[in-house]
Amino acid sequence: MATSMVRYVYGKEVEATVGLDVGVRKTGNISEPDRGRSVTMARQQLKNGKASFVVELDKLNNDQEAFAVENAVLVLTSTVVESATGKEESSSDHSVTFVKYPFKFDLSRSKKTYRSGVPYFLQVDMLYPNGTPAKRYDFILEVYNGGQLASNTSHITNKKGQCVYLIAPVFEEMDRMLKLYVRGFEEFAIEYQLKHDSRKKPLIVEQVQEVITFSSL
């Protein structure tokens, strides 16, 4: 369902008809939507400054197969014709993206190595596909040491979509792997491999950008 809301700049409702063009384009492509994936909806008379359209996604597929355009952008273009003057204006919305998985994990603030006997700080940024923070959202963290599951904990991001967690140390060299996912989307889990840092060097205090959060088992 797509709704067009039309008002004058001073707030009064407009007496007009409105049409809606619905299309799909690839993410990052600033050109017009693919011609084979666009539909023009029948024009409607505005009621109380609004008009609603039911968008049938299967009609956007030019080969009539099931609609599946991963990471494509839905382009909605509303065209309004004022009844009194015939003046026409258009506006577009590109805010909807088709995805199979609604989150991304960014671990770029976390180290890729660990040291024996030293706790490891995992710094997570959880994002929606458009890059905005996933605030106050929970996810699961599994820690594997030597190929064996060592812990499974639940965490909640803060108002910045971030979470910092202190992972218990190990005292010998082994393969370590972290797995993060949202409950219900286990098939989209990401895996983060940690390598052992065996260099003999003084310990350096690691900069942690957020307060450590509590977890629930």
Phi, psi and omega in degrees: 000126176239134182240129175262129178242123187234125176217157171288163183299335180269007171102346182288143179290147183263136170270110187195170169254154182222140175240161182226125172258128182244126181217174180227138173222162180287147176301133180088348179270117184268004180282180178294157177300155177302133182298326180285352181237052178218145181223138175257121181276151180297143181291149179229155172277132178295139174237117184057034177079011183228154171210135182246143181233136174269117183265114178266107188295330182295338178285348179276353183266118186287347178254009175064013176271177181302140183287120179208089180240083183300129179066018174277158181253133175275123182252117179249120180240115182259130180241122184250133176242115182291131184295319186289323188244343185077007180292138184243135176221149181231153176212145183237152176233132182234027190273349184260128178239138177274123179221156173271333184229124190274010183222159172226144175251127176248116181249023185295341178275356181262147177288156178260005180230160175225162178239142180301134177078002183244129177301151181249130178265116175264124180244115188248136167245120180255127188230155168278166183304332179276003176095354179282149183295141173270092187280140175052043180244143183263151178213167181251138175240123174248134180247127179245126176244121181061031179083359181251141179293119181261328180200154176222110186230154178253140183225157179234131179288159178271193183291350176260003183076023184243159176208138176238133183223135179269115181264133183301146182283162167244159188245015174211162182286130179199165174288134177232141181217139177249136178236128181237139177198164175261135181303130184098346179234040185301329182291348179255019180300146174256149179242135183235111183275136176248132178258148180284132177261104184261005181293140178272105180209158179298149176292138177246134179294125182276135179281121178246128191269351180221160177290142179297137180260155177277157179233162176239139181286000000 
